[in-house]
Amino acid sequence: MKRKQQRPPRKKACTSCTRSKVRCNLERPVCARCNSLGRVCEYTTPIPQPDSFIASISSPPGDPSLHAESYTLISPETGTGTALPTPSRQERDNEPELDFTATDLVPNHAADEIRDRWLRPYILPPLGEEVPKLYHPFTLQYISRVLSSYPRRMVRDGDIPPIIHHTQALERTPLALANCFTLVRMWMQAAPGSEAIVVQTVQKEMDRLASEDPNLPDITHLSTFQAYLIYSLLLYFSPGQGLVTDKTMITLMELAFRTARHGLLSSSELSRSRPTWESWIVASTKRRAIYVMYLFSSLYNAEHSLPNFVAEELRGVLLPEGRGVWEARSRESWDREYDKYLHEWEDGMMEISELWRSGETGSRARRDRVERWVGSVDEFGMFLFSVCVHLHGC
């Protein structure tokens, strides 16, 4: 009797589309919906890719509490792998459904100046024009201590650096950030003698991010920029010397340009109305990441005896909103918090330039606005405020 041939496994929708109960076009390695949303696309029957970029490193044998865990770098070809701790059932049930395909950000015409910022330290302005800003050594030390903590926060359960919105660290984490969580954990928990391998893996991932298609969706550019920024901080504050170079900084600002050109403000923010939650998440998170990039570049320039300048190209960009707006866990709670924030700032939201020295610095009107803003911000807002106080006396 002829043996019946084993039937091939039946095609099924990817995990994300199945969970959202929407039609999946079954495209491999990434379906159309996951690609448009910048999500990790996973299938229950992945296609083996022998040459795909998958790296797996077991936990250090000296720590028995880590023996059950291994770290897998998600492959951009297959979209498979596990980078983050598995969310609890309650977390999965409460995970908000977000759609980043229809954000209303206004294109930023000053994005070129963000990309070309690396040139400014090398070409001093003519006499009588812009004067470099001077950082006190203690201010630089303060910035260093805060920024160096950001990668470490990614290995603590329930904690993320304030340049990543909490919705980006859920089960549907974007590919670049999913790999970033994995590599940071590998870095922090590397076994003695394996440090060089981990550094090479991080640098390889940075090269991959730098070579991504510049025409990807906006949300994808954002996660790529965030991940590259975290890697840059990780390398810069490591014991090794010279891991961050001029090339690293140039690439970082190129990635900042790619995400900034699509906009740092939504049209609703410009009209002082409530945007969609998705539009606000993208715009607000972009602003935070770019502020950190500027502070990081100040550290790099100061270390290399290069001048720093006020970021005039960011004039008009909003400061971080109140703590309640940033930390809202659902669309409904965010709507309520943002409506309260709009009411509180009927006279216009705070802009970064209001923390710079100007003719209005110290005036009663400016002081009232600054005090109102400081009274509601989170730790990241206070970080920016502290640095600006040291520099501008705001």
C-alpha positions, 0 to 999 in steps of 0.5 A: 500500500502506498503511504500517504504523503504528509500534508504540508502545514496549513498556512495561517495568519501571522500572530499580530493579525490573528490577535487583532482578528483582521485579514492577513495577506500571509506575505513572508517574511512580513505581512503588509499590515505588520510592515505598515505598522512597523511591527514584528511579524511572527508566523507559527510556521516560520520559513527556515533561513540559513543565512538570516541574521539570528544570534543567540547567546546563553546566560552567563553560567555563573549566575544560576538565576539566569540559567533558564533564559537565553537571548535571541536576536530577531531576524529581519528576514524571518521576523522570528525570535523572542526579545522581550519577556512574555507579557502576562495574560492581563497585559495582553488583554489590556494592550491597546490596539494602535494604528500608526498608518494615519498620523497627521504630522506636519513635515519639518522643513528644518530637518536638513539642519538637524542632519547637517548639525555635525558640521557646525563644530568643525566650522566656527561661525564668523566673528559677531554671530552665534557664540558657542555655549559653554558647559560647566564640567559639573553640568556635563557630569550630570548629563553623563550620569543621566544618559548612561542610565538609559540603557541599564533601565532596559534590563529592569522589569517594567522600566524603560528609558523616557525616550521610548513610549510604553506602547513601544515596549509591548508584545508588538514591539517594533523590530529595531527596538525588540533587537535593542532590548535583547542586545542591551541585556546581552551586553549587561549580562555578558559572561567574562571573556565574551565582551568583544563578541557582544560589542561586534554584535551590537556594531553589526546591528548598528550597521544594519540600521544605518543601511535601512531603506530611507523610505520606510514608514515613519514609525519604523524610522522612529524605532530605528533612530531610538535603537541607534541612539541607545546603542550609541549611549551604550558604546560611549559609556562603556569601559572601552575607548573610541567605540563612538566615532565621528562616523557614529555621530554622523549616522546618528544625525542622519537617522534623526533627519529621517525621522524629523523630516516627517514632522515633530509636531502634529497638525492638531498640536499646531491648531491647539486641539487634541490629536489622535493618540497615535499621532501624539505618541510618534510626535512626542517620542520623536521630540524626546529622542532628538533632545537626548541626541542633542545632549549626547552630541554636546558630551561628545563635542566637549570631550573632543574640544569642539564647540556646542551651539544653541539648537536654533533649528529646534525653535518652536518644538514643544517641550515634554507634556505633563506626566499624566499625558505621557504615562496614560495607559489607555486611549480613554485615560490619555484623552482625559489627560490631554484635554486637561493639558489643553485647558491648562495651556490655552495660551499656547504650550511650552516650547524649548526656546522658552528655556533659552536665554532671551530678553524675556528670561526672568520676566514675570510672564516667562517665569509663570509659564516655566513654573506652570510647566515644571509643576506637571512634568515627569523626570525627563522634563525635569532633566531638560529643565535642569540642563537649561537652568545651568546653561541659560539661567531660565 
